Amino acid sequence: MAQVGGCFCGGLRYTVEGAPIKKAICHCADCRKITGSTYSTNAIYKADGFKLTKGTPKEHSGKADSGNVITSHFCPDCGVTLWRDGAGLPGLLILKVGTLDDPNALGDAKPEAELYAPGRVSWVAPVEGAAQVNAMS
């Protein structure tokens, strides 16, 4: 069953098929900047299950903390990042879970891993049961 989502203003819409390969929160500097918060909540999907159904995103590519080039795809009007991808994750994309329409999406996205865990801010506790990873894996 497909899930649907989009940006804040509705200018970009998408569908994604299948279950995520991994659910993770990320404490890297990029994710903090993109979200304007302490971390991002992500679901990694097979790229061929993702379909943009409305709009044309802007893209910004840069070197991630891993050293790989990663591209953010975001709304040209409201600025919301919907997903990221890059050569370091061939055939996969990192979907920002908060962009899914399902009101239960974030509750269902309990992370299996915390990426860049050493970058976690001191007042955020580790997620019980989530692998604590020093980088992207």
C-alpha positions as a Markdown table, in Angstrom:
| # | Residue | x | y | z |
|---|---|---|---|---|
| 1 | Met | 0.0 | 0.0 | 0.0 |
| 2 | Ala | 1.3 | 3.4 | -0.9 |
| 3 | Gln | 1.8 | 6.2 | 1.5 |
| 4 | Val | 1.4 | 9.8 | 0.5 |
| 5 | Gly | 3.1 | 13.0 | 1.6 |
| 6 | Gly | 4.2 | 16.4 | 0.6 |
| 7 | Cys | 5.6 | 19.7 | 1.7 |
| 8 | Phe | 4.0 | 22.3 | 4.0 |
| 9 | Cys | 2.5 | 24.5 | 1.2 |
| 10 | Gly | 1.3 | 21.5 | -0.9 |
| 11 | Gly | 3.4 | 22.5 | -3.9 |
| 12 | Leu | 5.2 | 19.1 | -3.8 |
| 13 | Arg | 3.4 | 15.8 | -3.4 |
| 14 | Tyr | 4.7 | 12.2 | -3.5 |
| 15 | Thr | 3.8 | 8.5 | -3.0 |
| 16 | Val | 6.1 | 5.9 | -1.6 |
| 17 | Glu | 5.5 | 2.1 | -1.9 |
| 18 | Gly | 6.6 | -0.6 | 0.5 |
| 19 | Ala | 8.0 | -0.7 | 3.9 |
| 20 | Pro | 11.1 | 1.3 | 4.9 |
| 21 | Ile | 14.4 | -0.6 | 4.8 |
| 22 | Lys | 15.5 | 1.2 | 8.0 |
| 23 | Lys | 14.1 | 3.8 | 10.4 |
| 24 | Ala | 16.6 | 6.1 | 12.0 |
| 25 | Ile | 17.0 | 9.5 | 13.5 |
| 26 | Cys | 20.1 | 11.5 | 12.6 |
| 27 | His | 22.1 | 13.9 | 14.7 |
| 28 | Cys | 24.5 | 15.1 | 12.0 |
| 29 | Ala | 25.0 | 18.8 | 11.4 |
| 30 | Asp | 23.1 | 18.7 | 8.0 |
| 31 | Cys | 20.0 | 17.1 | 9.6 |
| 32 | Arg | 20.0 | 19.7 | 12.4 |
| 33 | Lys | 20.2 | 22.5 | 9.8 |
| 34 | Ile | 17.6 | 21.0 | 7.5 |
| 35 | Thr | 15.1 | 20.5 | 10.3 |
| 36 | Gly | 16.0 | 23.5 | 12.4 |
| 37 | Ser | 15.9 | 21.1 | 15.4 |
| 38 | Thr | 17.9 | 18.6 | 17.4 |
| 39 | Tyr | 17.7 | 15.7 | 14.8 |
| 40 | Ser | 15.7 | 14.5 | 11.8 |
| 41 | Thr | 13.4 | 11.5 | 11.7 |
| 42 | Asn | 14.1 | 9.4 | 8.6 |
| 43 | Ala | 12.9 | 6.3 | 6.8 |
| 44 | Ile | 15.1 | 4.8 | 4.2 |
| 45 | Tyr | 13.2 | 3.4 | 1.2 |
| 46 | Lys | 14.1 | 1.9 | -2.2 |
| 47 | Ala | 14.2 | 4.8 | -4.7 |
| 48 | Asp | 12.2 | 2.9 | -7.3 |
| 49 | Gly | 9.2 | 2.9 | -4.9 |
| 50 | Phe | 9.1 | 6.7 | -4.7 |
| 51 | Lys | 7.1 | 8.8 | -7.1 |
| 52 | Leu | 6.8 | 12.6 | -7.2 |
| 53 | Thr | 3.2 | 13.3 | -8.2 |
| 54 | Lys | 3.1 | 17.1 | -8.1 |
| 55 | Gly | 5.6 | 19.9 | -8.5 |
| 56 | Thr | 9.3 | 20.2 | -9.2 |
| 57 | Pro | 11.7 | 20.3 | -6.3 |
| 58 | Lys | 14.8 | 22.4 | -6.0 |
| 59 | Glu | 18.0 | 20.5 | -5.2 |
| 60 | His | 21.0 | 21.3 | -3.1 |
| 61 | Ser | 24.1 | 19.0 | -3.1 |
| 62 | Gly | 26.9 | 19.1 | -0.7 |
| 63 | Lys | 29.4 | 17.0 | 1.1 |
| 64 | Ala | 27.8 | 15.2 | 4.1 |
| 65 | Asp | 29.5 | 14.4 | 7.3 |
| 66 | Ser | 30.3 | 11.0 | 5.8 |
| 67 | Gly | 32.4 | 12.7 | 3.1 |
| 68 | Asn | 29.9 | 11.6 | 0.4 |
| 69 | Val | 28.0 | 14.0 | -1.7 |
| 70 | Ile | 24.3 | 14.0 | -0.8 |
| 71 | Thr | 21.4 | 15.9 | -2.4 |
| 72 | Ser | 18.5 | 17.4 | -0.6 |
| 73 | His | 15.2 | 17.8 | -2.5 |
| 74 | Phe | 13.0 | 20.6 | -1.2 |
| 75 | Cys | 10.1 | 22.8 | -2.1 |
| 76 | Pro | 11.0 | 26.0 | -3.9 |
| 77 | Asp | 8.2 | 27.8 | -2.2 |
| 78 | Cys | 8.0 | 26.7 | 1.5 |
| 79 | Gly | 11.5 | 25.3 | 1.7 |
| 80 | Val | 10.6 | 21.9 | 3.3 |
| 81 | Thr | 13.1 | 19.1 | 2.6 |
| 82 | Leu | 11.2 | 16.0 | 1.6 |
| 83 | Trp | 14.0 | 13.6 | 0.8 |
| 84 | Arg | 17.8 | 13.2 | 0.4 |
| 85 | Asp | 19.8 | 10.8 | -1.8 |
| 86 | Gly | 23.3 | 10.3 | -3.1 |
| 87 | Ala | 25.9 | 7.9 | -4.4 |
| 88 | Gly | 26.6 | 6.8 | -0.9 |
| 89 | Leu | 23.1 | 5.2 | -0.8 |
| 90 | Pro | 22.7 | 3.7 | -4.3 |
| 91 | Gly | 19.1 | 2.9 | -5.2 |
| 92 | Leu | 17.9 | 4.3 | -1.9 |
| 93 | Leu | 16.5 | 7.6 | -0.6 |
| 94 | Ile | 16.1 | 9.1 | 2.9 |
| 95 | Leu | 12.6 | 10.2 | 3.3 |
| 96 | Lys | 11.8 | 12.8 | 6.0 |
| 97 | Val | 9.0 | 11.1 | 7.9 |
| 98 | Gly | 7.4 | 14.3 | 9.0 |
| 99 | Thr | 6.4 | 15.0 | 5.4 |
| 100 | Leu | 4.1 | 11.9 | 5.3 |
| 101 | Asp | 0.4 | 12.8 | 5.6 |
| 102 | Asp | -0.5 | 9.9 | 7.9 |
| 103 | Pro | -0.9 | 11.5 | 11.4 |
| 104 | Asn | 0.6 | 8.2 | 12.9 |
| 105 | Ala | 3.7 | 8.3 | 10.7 |
| 106 | Leu | 6.1 | 9.8 | 13.3 |
| 107 | Gly | 4.7 | 7.5 | 16.0 |
| 108 | Asp | 5.3 | 4.5 | 13.7 |
| 109 | Ala | 8.8 | 5.6 | 12.9 |
| 110 | Lys | 10.5 | 4.5 | 16.2 |
| 111 | Pro | 14.1 | 4.4 | 15.2 |
| 112 | Glu | 16.1 | 1.2 | 14.9 |
| 113 | Ala | 19.3 | 3.4 | 14.9 |
| 114 | Glu | 20.5 | 6.8 | 15.9 |
| 115 | Leu | 23.0 | 8.0 | 13.3 |
| 116 | Tyr | 25.9 | 10.3 | 14.3 |
| 117 | Ala | 24.9 | 9.5 | 17.9 |
| 118 | Pro | 28.0 | 11.3 | 19.4 |
| 119 | Gly | 26.5 | 14.6 | 17.9 |
| 120 | Arg | 23.3 | 14.2 | 20.0 |
| 121 | Val | 22.6 | 17.2 | 22.2 |
| 122 | Ser | 23.1 | 16.6 | 25.9 |
| 123 | Trp | 19.5 | 17.0 | 26.9 |
| 124 | Val | 18.2 | 14.4 | 24.4 |
| 125 | Ala | 18.2 | 10.9 | 25.7 |
| 126 | Pro | 19.2 | 7.9 | 23.5 |
| 127 | Val | 16.2 | 6.0 | 22.1 |
| 128 | Glu | 15.8 | 2.8 | 24.1 |
| 129 | Gly | 16.7 | -0.2 | 21.9 |
| 130 | Ala | 18.1 | 1.9 | 19.0 |
| 131 | Ala | 21.6 | 1.1 | 17.8 |
| 132 | Gln | 24.0 | 4.0 | 18.6 |
| 133 | Val | 26.0 | 4.6 | 15.4 |
| 134 | Asn | 29.0 | 6.9 | 15.0 |
| 135 | Ala | 28.2 | 7.6 | 11.3 |
| 136 | Met | 25.7 | 6.6 | 8.6 |
| 137 | Ser | 25.2 | 2.8 | 8.3 |
